[in-house]
Amino acid sequence: MKKILLIGSQGQLGRELEPLLTNLGQLTPVSRKELDLTQPEAIRSLIKEIQPEIIVNAAAYTAVDKAESEGELADLVNGLAPQIMAETGETLGASLIHVSTDYVFDGTKNTPYLETDSTNPLGVYGRSKLLGEQGIQATQAHYLIVRTAWVYGTYGQQNFVKTMLRLGKEREELRIVGDQVGSPSWAHDIAQAIAKLTELTLDNQQKPSSGVYHFTNSGVASWYDFTIAIAQESKQLGFPWKTERIKPITTAEYPTPAQRPAYSVLSNRKLNQVLGYDSPYWRDSLRQMLAEFITKQS
């Protein structure tokens, strides 16, 4: 039975991945408590001990605004750690599947970003994630870098959907940015894609080529559109909303420490061909996630 090492098993994406990867081989799930990603030697030691055929890295420093003042920590977790995983995996002949982000782009395009488009991150978080990509690519390891965007899910401490549900119960009015657009992406769908990539990689005859791939849910929305959809879908499921008005505002009206890309849409075409299916439409996935989440709450 082939060995799979899942790093970041207790995160928003890791929680979705664990049950899917369990079916594909002998899985070792490792959480933040068990592995400090700021310690290169600990990463090397763990990988050598497990001797996996494939490493799936779902761990990251994701506090986008906080990263502006914690650049060193972001660089260690998002930049150096993935490179160490790839280097150590290379010595064992192990593949690495690593999750990256739309924040490696500056958002100045108005058509979906291709894997070959030039990167130009606007902030520390995006730069740290790009550093990780470049570190992996500098090795001779077999790697699949999967960029995604606007991730939300049932698990994890905070994400946009959970925040809107909380605020929807507390406030009569919500003011939401309407001039940033992207593809809201359910962690469960991303996990399904990564599990399929893991399966293909473990089957040497179907192993995808090393490279960068994009995966998000299909379709496009602004944060404002996303919020309207969250309100409509959750109300239909009986979720109690106090909010009566949801108003669109500009990015300038909601300043944050980190600058966000205005356009975050990624093209899924390349990975859809590898997976053999098209990524689900974002609103359909949102409906499924809300049904699952609200059922668990009640």
Secondary structure, DSSP 8 states (H G I E B T S, - for coil): --EEEEESTTSHHHHHHHHHHHTTSEEEEE-TTT--TT-HHHHHHHHHHH--SEEEE------TTGGGT-HHHHIIIIIIHHHHHHHHHHHHT-EEEEEEEGGGS-S--SS-B-TTS----SSHHHHHHHHHHHHHHTS-SEEEEEEE-SEE-SSSS--HHHHHHHHHHH-SEEEEE-S-EE--EEHHHHHHHHHHHHHHHHSGGG---SEEEE---BS-EEHHHHHHHHHHHHHHTT------EEEEE-GGGS--SS---SB--B--HHHHHHHTS---BHHHHHHHHHHHHHHHH-
